[in-house]
Amino acid sequence: MSDAIRVLVPLSPGVEEMEAVTLIDVMRRAGFEVVAAGVDGTDPIKGSNGVVILPDAGLAEVMDQPFDLLAIPGGIPNTERLRTEEPLLALIRQRYESGQWVAAICAAPRVLDAAGIVDKIELTSHPVVADTLTHAKAYREDAVVVDGKVVTSRGAGTALDWSLQLVELLAGPQKREAVEAMLALR
């Protein structure tokens, strides 16, 4: 088995493409092994803006594998579906309780809410779902919020910041700087 950092990205129809693709791309540029996992298997997934994403695997096939990070992109239809996936919610709870990395962006903090961890963390989200997360330990409007091993972000416009912050948290500032250099950000 590879020593690469492994990232699980669950996807379903209506996912916000910029968040999913930015995350997957940045993680792969960092040399991480990313598994884009479709809730409905490996069938192509049509995103919220019509972009089609081809999953690497079905979510059920990889749920028991070890991952260093579980990162959930947003999109209202995607997050509404993921909120009903009890095996995923159980995995989020297990990861939170054992101090493993979990991340969510845009509307995806609502998936963390369905898993029952929102009242324990400071977080941010897309403003359109902020009023559904008022029972969070604290709601912030920062682009990216890190609370312990939970990392949340606002939306498509903050997807690059979120992804780079995750690279830094998982592999250190030098890895982040290397990825930023590849992206001509520095």
C-alpha positions in Angstrom: 0.0 0.0 0.0 1.2 3.5 -0.8 2.5 5.9 1.9 0.7 8.8 0.1 -1.8 10.9 2.0 -5.2 9.5 1.1 -8.3 11.7 0.6 -11.9 10.6 0.3 -14.3 12.9 -1.6 -17.9 11.7 -1.6 -20.0 12.9 -4.6 -23.6 12.8 -5.7 -25.7 14.6 -8.3 -25.8 18.3 -7.9 -22.3 18.6 -6.4 -20.8 22.1 -6.7 -18.2 21.4 -9.4 -15.7 24.2 -8.6 -15.4 22.9 -5.1 -15.1 19.2 -6.0 -12.7 19.7 -8.9 -10.6 22.3 -7.2 -10.2 20.1 -4.2 -9.4 17.0 -6.2 -7.0 18.8 -8.5 -5.1 20.6 -5.6 -4.8 17.4 -3.6 -3.5 15.5 -6.6 -1.0 18.3 -7.4 0.2 17.8 -3.8 0.8 14.1 -4.5 -2.1 12.9 -2.5 -4.1 9.8 -3.5 -7.6 11.1 -4.0 -10.7 8.9 -4.3 -13.7 10.7 -5.8 -16.4 8.3 -4.6 -19.9 8.4 -6.1 -22.8 7.6 -3.8 -24.4 5.7 -6.7 -21.3 3.9 -7.8 -19.1 4.9 -10.7 -21.8 6.4 -12.9 -21.1 9.9 -14.2 -22.3 12.6 -11.8 -23.9 15.8 -13.2 -22.9 18.7 -11.1 -25.1 21.7 -10.1 -23.9 23.6 -13.2 -24.0 20.8 -15.7 -20.4 19.7 -15.5 -20.0 15.9 -15.5 -17.6 14.3 -13.1 -16.6 10.6 -13.3 -16.0 9.0 -9.9 -13.0 6.8 -9.3 -15.0 4.4 -7.2 -18.4 3.8 -5.6 -18.6 5.2 -2.0 -19.8 1.9 -0.6 -16.7 0.2 -2.1 -14.2 2.4 -0.2 -15.9 3.3 3.0 -13.8 0.8 5.0 -10.5 1.9 3.6 -8.2 4.2 5.6 -8.1 7.8 4.6 -6.2 10.7 6.1 -9.0 13.2 5.2 -12.7 13.0 4.4 -13.6 16.2 2.4 -17.1 17.0 1.4 -17.8 19.5 -1.4 -21.1 21.4 -1.4 -24.0 22.0 -3.8 -27.4 21.9 -2.3 -28.7 18.8 -4.1 -25.4 17.0 -3.3 -25.5 17.8 0.4 -29.2 17.0 0.7 -28.4 13.5 -0.6 -25.3 13.1 1.6 -27.3 14.1 4.7 -29.4 10.9 4.2 -26.4 8.5 3.8 -26.2 6.9 7.2 -23.0 5.0 6.5 -21.3 8.4 5.6 -22.8 10.1 8.7 -21.5 7.3 10.9 -18.0 7.7 9.3 -18.0 11.4 10.0 -18.9 10.8 13.6 -16.3 8.1 14.0 -13.6 10.3 12.4 -14.6 13.3 14.6 -14.6 11.2 17.8 -11.2 9.7 16.9 -9.5 13.0 16.0 -9.2 12.4 12.3 -9.5 15.1 9.6 -12.9 16.0 8.2 -13.6 19.0 5.9 -16.7 20.5 4.4 -17.4 23.5 2.2 -20.4 25.6 1.1 -23.6 23.8 2.1 -21.7 20.6 3.2 -21.5 21.7 6.9 -25.1 20.6 6.9 -23.8 17.1 6.4 -21.7 17.5 9.5 -24.9 18.7 11.2 -26.8 15.6 10.1 -23.9 13.6 11.6 -24.4 15.4 14.9 -21.1 17.2 15.4 -22.0 20.8 14.5 -22.8 21.8 18.1 -19.2 20.9 19.1 -17.3 23.0 16.5 -16.7 26.5 15.2 -17.5 26.6 11.5 -18.4 28.6 8.4 -20.6 27.8 5.4 -22.2 29.4 2.4 -24.4 32.3 3.7 -27.5 30.7 2.1 -27.4 27.8 4.7 -26.0 29.8 7.7 -29.4 30.1 9.4 -29.6 26.3 9.5 -26.3 26.1 11.5 -27.1 28.5 14.4 -26.6 25.8 16.9 -22.9 25.5 16.0 -20.5 26.1 18.9 -19.7 29.3 16.9 -20.5 30.4 13.4 -17.9 32.5 11.7 -17.7 34.3 8.4 -14.0 33.6 7.7 -13.1 32.1 4.3 -11.7 29.0 6.1 -12.3 27.9 9.7 -10.2 25.3 11.4 -11.5 23.9 14.6 -9.4 21.0 15.8 -9.5 18.5 13.0 -12.6 20.0 11.3 -12.0 22.4 8.4 -14.9 24.3 6.9 -15.1 27.0 4.2 -17.7 29.4 2.6 -18.1 28.2 -1.0 -16.9 28.1 -4.6 -15.0 31.3 -4.3 -13.0 30.0 -1.3 -12.4 26.5 -2.7 -8.8 27.2 -3.5 -8.0 28.7 -0.1 -9.8 25.7 1.5 -7.9 23.2 -0.5 -4.5 24.8 0.1 -5.2 25.0 3.8 -6.0 21.3 3.8 -2.7 20.6 2.0 -0.8 22.6 4.6 -2.6 20.9 7.5 -1.9 17.4 6.1 1.6 17.8 4.7 3.0 21.1 6.0 3.7 24.6 4.8 6.4 23.6 2.4 4.0 21.3 0.5 1.5 24.1 0.3 4.1 26.5 -1.0 5.1 24.0 -3.7 1.5 23.6 -4.8 1.1 27.4 -4.8 4.2 27.7 -6.9 2.8 25.2 -9.5 -0.4 27.3 -9.6 1.6 30.5 -10.0 0.1 31.9 -6.8 3.5 33.1 -5.5 
